[in-house]
Amino acid sequence: MKISDYLKKQFLDFIEVYRNYFWRTLGITFACSILCIVSAAILLRFSDFEQSNASKQVSLLSYFFHFYSKGDTYSIVDLTKSVFIFFVAFFSLSLIRTENIEAEHKEISFSEFVKKITIKDFASLICILLIVAFIDFILFKISGFFSSDSSFNSLNRYIHGLLYELRVYVPLILFSLSIYALSLKEGFKLTLKRLFILFISLWIFNVLAYELTLWIRSYVFGLILMPVSNIERFYFLESFLGIPLIVIYFLGYYSAMTNVLKQFDE
């Protein structure tokens, strides 16, 4: 099958997944989104920041698509996106198993979802999260060698940018492969073609989610919160408003992380 055929099926799957499961899983994704926001707040509480870091932190949503580690200081709040994908992985495992046994168009309860998760799933995904955290720290430390002002030439900019991309997509790819290994097929063989198609699918939705977040924050949240002048109140309110936005992303990442790999089984 051609790459264009895989991608065509991926775009169709985005539409089908939202049409079939958005309302049925709304309660579950809302609960998971609250857990994501709480996790981001906890990571922020224990994070250190470089004193010269002037990056704008408008709300907890800022940590889902931006990195704030700088210089020699690693901020664990950079793991916010990885924690979100961790919850998406649990959601994906349960939804795959629900798809296999249920055809009715009824709301799926949170208890039904939890029952689909095993101790093996929990232990495996916790291990992946720890591995992802270690890799992110190592990539940040390596990128420090290519970002000093005294040696910031074209080659350094390229390597620094490449390492940044790895920090974004390595967690997505590792969790995707973990989902596949735990629920779809044993003896999965990773090939360059499969990895490339998976990366393209993840890139498409990740860019879409990033651009949608920028637009919503600028033109929807900005309009709603226009009367708010207090910075702390603005920070809290935008973080609260961000929960429905995170809800929307669960099914999209679920599709991007699982559909291409399922196509290879077909």
C-alpha positions in Angstrom: 0.0 0.0 0.0 1.3 3.5 -0.9 2.0 6.1 1.8 -0.7 8.3 0.3 -3.3 5.5 1.0 -2.2 5.2 4.6 -2.5 9.0 5.1 -5.9 9.1 3.4 -7.2 6.5 5.8 -5.6 8.4 8.7 -7.6 11.6 7.8 -10.8 9.6 7.5 -10.1 8.0 10.8 -9.8 11.4 12.5 -13.3 12.2 11.3 -14.8 8.7 12.2 -13.2 8.7 15.7 -14.7 12.0 16.6 -18.1 11.2 15.1 -18.4 7.8 16.8 -16.7 8.4 20.2 -16.7 12.1 21.1 -20.0 12.2 23.0 -19.6 8.6 24.2 -16.3 9.3 25.9 -16.9 12.9 27.0 -17.1 12.1 30.7 -13.9 10.1 30.6 -11.9 12.6 28.6 -13.1 15.4 30.9 -11.9 13.5 34.0 -8.6 12.7 32.3 -8.2 16.4 31.3 -8.6 17.5 34.9 -5.9 15.0 36.0 -3.7 16.5 33.3 -4.2 20.0 34.6 -3.6 18.9 38.1 -0.4 17.1 37.0 0.8 20.2 35.3 0.3 22.2 38.4 2.2 19.7 40.5 5.1 19.6 38.1 5.1 23.4 38.1 5.2 23.5 41.9 8.4 21.5 41.9 10.1 23.1 38.9 13.1 25.3 38.9 13.6 28.0 36.2 16.6 29.8 34.9 16.6 33.4 36.2 17.2 34.7 32.7 14.2 32.7 31.3 11.9 35.3 29.8 9.5 32.8 28.1 5.9 33.9 28.6 3.9 31.6 30.9 0.3 32.7 30.5 -1.4 29.7 32.0 -0.9 25.9 32.6 -1.7 25.5 28.9 1.7 27.0 28.1 3.4 23.9 29.4 1.6 21.5 27.0 3.3 22.9 23.9 6.4 24.7 25.1 9.7 23.9 26.9 11.0 26.1 29.6 14.3 24.5 30.5 17.1 26.8 29.8 20.9 27.0 30.4 21.9 24.5 33.0 18.5 24.4 34.6 16.1 21.6 33.7 12.5 22.4 34.5 10.4 19.2 35.1 7.3 21.1 34.0 8.6 20.3 30.5 7.2 16.8 31.1 3.7 18.1 31.1 3.1 17.0 27.5 4.6 13.6 28.2 2.2 13.2 31.2 -0.7 14.1 28.9 0.3 11.5 26.4 0.7 9.0 29.3 -3.1 9.6 30.0 -3.9 9.4 26.3 -2.1 6.0 26.2 -4.3 4.7 29.0 -7.4 6.1 27.2 -6.3 4.5 23.9 -5.7 1.1 25.4 -9.1 1.0 27.0 -10.9 2.4 23.9 -9.3 -0.2 21.6 -10.6 -3.0 23.9 -14.0 -1.3 24.1 -14.1 -1.1 20.3 -13.5 -4.8 20.0 -16.4 -5.9 22.2 -19.0 -3.1 22.0 -20.9 -1.9 18.9 -23.6 0.0 20.7 -23.7 3.7 20.4 -24.1 4.4 24.1 -22.0 6.4 26.5 -19.0 4.5 27.9 -18.7 4.8 31.6 -15.5 5.6 33.5 -15.8 2.3 35.4 -16.0 0.4 32.2 -12.9 2.1 30.9 -10.9 1.4 34.1 -11.8 -2.3 34.0 -10.1 -2.6 30.6 -6.7 -1.6 32.1 -4.6 -4.3 33.6 -1.7 -4.2 36.1 0.6 -5.0 33.2 -0.7 -2.0 31.3 -0.1 0.3 34.3 3.4 -1.0 35.0 4.4 -0.8 31.3 3.2 2.7 30.8 4.8 3.9 34.0 8.1 2.5 32.8 7.7 4.2 29.5 7.0 7.5 31.3 10.1 7.1 33.3 12.1 6.3 30.2 10.6 9.3 28.4 11.5 11.6 31.3 15.1 10.3 31.3 15.4 10.7 27.5 14.0 14.3 27.7 16.6 15.2 30.4 19.4 13.8 28.3 18.3 15.5 25.1 18.1 18.8 27.0 21.6 18.4 28.4 22.9 17.5 24.9 21.2 20.5 23.3 23.0 22.7 25.8 26.3 22.0 23.9 24.7 23.5 20.8 23.0 26.6 22.1 25.7 28.8 23.6 25.9 32.3 22.1 29.6 32.0 21.4 29.3 29.0 19.1 25.7 29.4 17.8 26.4 28.9 14.1 24.3 27.2 11.4 25.3 23.7 12.3 24.5 24.3 16.0 21.1 25.8 15.2 20.3 22.7 13.1 21.3 20.2 15.8 19.6 22.3 18.5 16.4 22.3 16.4 16.7 18.6 15.7 17.1 17.8 19.4 14.0 20.0 20.2 12.0 18.0 17.7 13.1 14.7 19.3 12.0 16.0 22.7 8.5 16.6 21.2 8.1 13.4 19.2 10.1 10.7 21.0 7.4 10.5 23.8 4.6 10.3 21.2 6.3 7.5 19.3 7.3 5.5 22.3 3.8 5.6 23.8 2.3 4.7 20.4 4.5 1.6 20.1 3.7 0.7 23.7 0.0 0.9 22.9 0.5 -1.3 19.9 2.6 -3.9 21.8 0.1 -4.1 24.7 -3.2 -4.3 22.8 -2.9 -4.8 19.0 -0.5 -7.5 18.0 2.3 -9.6 19.5 5.6 -9.8 17.7 5.4 -6.4 16.1 8.3 -5.7 13.9 9.3 -2.1 13.6 10.4 -1.0 10.2 11.5 2.4 8.9 8.3 2.7 6.8 6.1 2.0 9.8 8.0 4.5 11.9 7.9 7.1 9.1 4.1 6.8 8.6 3.6 6.9 12.4 5.7 10.1 12.7 3.8 11.8 9.9 0.4 11.0 11.5 1.6 12.3 14.9 3.1 15.4 13.3 -0.1 16.2 11.5 -2.3 16.2 14.6 0.4 17.7 16.9 0.7 20.7 14.6 -3.1 21.0 14.3 -3.4 20.9 18.1 -0.7 23.5 18.5 -2.2 25.9 16.0 -5.7 25.4 17.3 -4.4 26.1 20.9 -2.8 29.3 19.7 -5.9 30.5 17.9 -8.3 29.6 20.8 -6.1 31.3 23.4 -5.7 34.4 21.3 -9.2 35.0 19.9 -11.6 33.0 22.2 -10.0 33.0 25.6 -8.6 36.5 24.9 -12.1 37.8 24.2 -13.7 36.0 27.3 -10.9 37.2 29.6 -10.6 40.7 28.3 -12.2 42.3 31.4 -9.7 40.5 33.6 -6.7 42.7 34.5 -5.2 40.8 37.5 -2.4 38.5 36.2 -2.9 35.8 38.8 -6.6 35.6 38.1 -6.0 35.6 34.4 -3.6 32.7 34.8 -6.1 30.7 36.9 -9.1 31.3 34.6 -7.2 30.5 31.4 -6.0 27.3 33.0 -9.6 26.4 33.9 -10.9 27.3 30.4 -8.1 25.1 28.9 -9.7 21.9 30.3 -12.3 21.6 27.4 -9.5 22.2 24.9 -7.5 19.3 26.3 -10.7 17.2 26.2 -10.9 17.7 22.4 -7.3 16.5 21.8 -7.7 13.0 23.4 -9.5 11.4 20.5 -7.2 13.1 17.9 -4.0 11.8 19.5 -5.7 8.4 20.0 -6.3 8.2 16.3 -2.8 9.4 15.3 -1.1 7.0 17.7 -3.1 3.9 16.8 -4.7 4.0 13.4 -1.6 3.8 11.2 -0.3 0.8 13.1 -3.7 -0.9 12.9 -3.6 -0.4 9.1 -0.5 -2.6 8.9 -2.4 -5.4 10.6 -5.0 -5.1 7.9 
